[in-house]
Amino acid sequence: MITADLLKISDNQGKFHLFLNSSCGDSSRISSGVSTDVSSGACCAENEGSVTSYSMSPGGQRYFIPTYGDLNCIPVKDMVFESLHKAYKFYKKYGQQSGFTVRKSTEKKNGENSIVLKHFVCSREGFNDVNDGICSNVVKRRRTVSQRCGCKTKIVVKYTSLDRFFVLSFVEKHNHPLASETGRQFLRANREMSLGLRTLVFGAAKVNIGNIKSFSFAKELMGGYSIVCATLRDFRNLDRDLKCYVGERDGQMMIEKFKVIQETSASFYYAYDVDPAGHLMKLFWADATGQRNFEIYGDVVSFDATFDTNKYNLIFAQFTGVDKHDKCVTFASCLLSHESVTDYSWPFGHFVKAMG
């Protein structure tokens, strides 16, 4: 009796897991084929109006085929594309809607170094190389969680004599579950930093707003995380790339910006000084508004050098005054690397030139 009860419980659990995989576990349907049961024969599950069957290898491997509503968007053999890029774009869109990510793989070139054969595969194709430490010349890679499981899904396109590419072969079956409809937004192919998001991250960085707050603001602005089409990691990566792009060119970028301002406003005045290594040591600037304020309220000038910058170890000093409303107004500003008589004499000399 105990054995019969255990078999009944095991059978019910198997039906429950099969129902989850076929209906609500992911957005794929399990491929049909010759199925073998452990005991006797075929194994099949039925739900409302559809039959979901699967083929299971002796090791328990299942194969999944994505369900796609529009049959015209499914690649088929002998399909022709005008270029290799359009073939990749077509298969990438198919993967986005099906629940997997596409990546470029093996290619073959002719004597003129032109691609005549190209493979586009599932991102989980192949296996990660394991470094056993025998060869000391092998570069050690960062330890990350591998998602590759040897998936054989791919599309192979071949070049024709008419400057076109046709589908030579197409493998549709996956050996792993596909992303659900709610999980597709997290696929790498569906995550894209649009121009608006890039502008938002860049503007937030200028006013010292962190990535978490800018990501939350983007969510509130667009109406949900799924509409943002990006993750917090994408925001952080873009912020990192911006800092890497600036790199050691931050001083030069500021000088170039001042040159552009001077071209549009002839009264804008700036001056700078560098050391023998080309590092910015002194910088002075005064715009038209500051010059106008000095002309009206320049009877008394205050020079305040109590502000320090955190990143560059430069002193930020301002020439300020008081207007008729007892409010502080700025005449000019400067950045200094040292607090010495020579360094302080330099901005005062340019202040006299800027204000006439």
HELIX and SHEET records of a PDB file:
HELIX    1   1 ILE A    2  PHE A   19  1                                  18    
HELIX    2   2 LEU A   20  CYS A   24  3                                   5    
HELIX    3   3 LEU A   71  CYS A   73  5                                   3    
HELIX    4   4 LEU A   84  SER A   98  1                                  15    
HELIX    5   5 ARG A  184  PHE A  186  5                                   3    
HELIX    6   6 ARG A  188  ASN A  190  5                                   3    
HELIX    7   7 LEU A  195  LYS A  206  1                                  12    
HELIX    8   8 ASN A  211  MET A  222  1                                  12    
HELIX    9   9 TYR A  225  VAL A  228  1                                   4    
HELIX   10  10 LEU A  232  VAL A  246  1                                  15    
HELIX   11  11 GLY A  247  ARG A  249  5                                   3    
HELIX   12  12 ASP A  250  THR A  264  1                                  15    
HELIX   13  13 ALA A  288  TYR A  297  1                                  10    
HELIX   14  14 VAL A  341  MET A  355  1                                  15    
SHEET    1   A 2 SER A  28  ILE A  30  0                                        
SHEET    2   A 2 PHE A  64  PRO A  66 -1                                        
SHEET    1   B 2 CYS A  44  ASN A  47  0                                        
SHEET    2   B 2 SER A  50  SER A  53 -1                                        
SHEET    1   C 5 VAL A  80  PHE A  81  0                                        
SHEET    2   C 5 PHE A 165  VAL A 171 -1                                        
SHEET    3   C 5 LYS A 154  TYR A 159 -1                                        
SHEET    4   C 5 ILE A 115  CYS A 122 -1                                        
SHEET    5   C 5 VAL A 102  LYS A 109 -1                                        
SHEET    1   D 5 TYR A 269  VAL A 274  0                                        
SHEET    2   D 5 LEU A 280  ALA A 286 -1                                        
SHEET    3   D 5 CYS A 328  LEU A 336 -1                                        
SHEET    4   D 5 ILE A 315  VAL A 322 -1                                        
SHEET    5   D 5 SER A 302  ASP A 308 -1                                        
END                                                                             
